[in-house]
Amino acid sequence: MTFLTTSYRLVAPLTNRQLQSVSQLSTLYGIRGVAIEGDKLKIEYDASRIHEAEVLAAVRRVGINVHAEKPIPPGAFDHTGEFKDFAWPITGLSTVNQQAK
């Protein structure tokens, strides 16, 4: 398990309806916690279960307008612009990885 925290800047203060929808985020598989600190929305997630881009999409899907502090480039899964799947190693003792060499 790889636990990461991402932070988003809220475009406007949250309404009561949006505050209620924040609780929906914590039910998403891979999201461990949600916190609101001033004008920031902080989300702790398990990177082996969900990617940063999926977290941002879930936040926008529940109707919360945010800006990512570190923009995610198109076609990428995190702010570095690289695909990183922590759940599936591409090197190691797997027979499939050994045959690829």
N, C-alpha and C positions, 0 to 999 in steps of 0.2 A: 504494500500500500504506500502510495506517495501522496501525502496531504499537502495541498497548496492553498494559499489565500489570494484571491484576486479582489481588486477594489475598483469600484465604478463611481463616477461623480454624478449625482442626481441633477437633472436638468432643472427641476422645480421641486418645491417641497411636496411630500407625499400627501395625497388625500386620504380620507378614512377608507375608501374602497381600495386604494392601492396598498395601504397598510395591511388590510385583510388579505390581499393577494400575495403579500410577501410570505405568508405562512405556507402557501402552495409550493414555494420553491424548496422548502425543507423536506417535502415529500418526494422530490425527484431523486431517483437512484444516483448516488454518487455525491450529492450535496450533503455536507455534514452540518453546516451551520450558516446562519444569516444574521448579520448585525447592521444596524443603522447608527452611524456615528457622524452627527452634524449633517453635512451635505454628501456624505460618502455611504455607499452600500458595499459592505464587505462580505464576501462569500468564501467559506472554507469548503473545499471539495477534494475528492479522492481522484487524482489524475490517472489512476489505473482503471477507473470506472467511467470517467467523463472527461471531455476535453474542455479547455477554456472557451473555445468558440461555442460549444454547446451550452455552457453556463450562461454566456451572454445572450444567446438566443432564447433560453428559458426565461431570463429576466425580462426581455422585451416581449415575449409571448404572454406573460401575465399582465402586461400593460404598464410597465414601469419604464419611463424614458430615461436612459442613462448614456453617459459617454465613457468609454473605456479609457483608463489612464494611460495604458500602453496599447495603442491600436493593433488590432489583429489584421494582418495583410490578407487580401482576398486569396482564397485557396489554402490558407494555413490553419493550423489548429491551435496555435498559441502566438503570443506577441513576438516571438523570435522569428516567425515566418517559416519555421521548420515543423515537419510532422514528427511528433514524438509519441510513440505508443509504448507506454511503460509496461503494459500487460504482456506484450509479445516481444521477447528478446530476438534480435536478429543475429546475435553471435552466441556461442556457447556450445553445450554438449548435445544439442538436438541433432538427430541423424539427418534431418532435412537440411540444417545449416551446414553440416559437414559435407554433404553431397554437393552443395552449391560451390564449394571451393575448387 
